[in-house]
């Protein structure tokens, strides 16, 4: 990369790199008959199931309506079960079935191959430096987002002043 990289260049590279990871994951898993969306939910649930739909949505960084549709498909396929919380009956907890755990194990190798391919020829020091910078960028974006949310809502009248 040239030394003239600026904030827009970095933002574009992050966006296109993320898109590249997503395209590779979707292509790889679709050959096996599964979606990348399902993979993300399986991954989160494999780290600790028994969470609510809202918690799953937050951990997978997706919106709840998307989670709901995917969970319905996963339940019909026998990969998850949903059970009402015994303490708070309004909450429904999501659990992986053995078939869901087996599917996660089967999809793990193809999913892991993608970042391995992306990092081919990149030194460990470069990986660590990149991870540190990306973590700082994420922290800055989180703070900026929080400040945007805290502001008064946007209105067309205000924009024309």
C-alpha positions, 0 to 999 in steps of 0.5 A: 500500500502506498504511504498516502493511505488515508481514512477513506482508503482504510475504511474501504479496505476494511469493508472490501476485506470483510466482504471477501471473507463473507464471499469465501465463507458463503461459497465454501459452505454453500457447496456443502448445502449450508449458509454463512448465516447458519455458520455464525449462529452455530459458532456462537451457540457452540461457544455457549448455548442456552442463550436467548434470541436477543443474546444470539443476535447481539453476539452474532452481530445481526438483527433479530428478525434475521435470527428468527428466520434462521432459527426456524430453519435450524429447528426444522432441520434438527440443529437446535431446540428452543425451550422456555426459560424456567424463571422468566417464561417470556424468554426462550433459550436456544440449545444446540442438538447433537446434530447441530454440534456435529454440523458445527464440527463438520463446517469448522474446517472449511470455515477455518481455511478462509482466514488461513488462506487470507493470512498466507505470507503475512508474518505473525508480527504483522498479524498481531499489529493488524489485530491491535490496530483493528481493535483500536478502530473498532473501539473508536467506532463504538464510541463514535456510534454511541455519540451519534445515538446520544444525539437528537434524531436527524430531521429534514427540517434541521438539515435545511437550516 
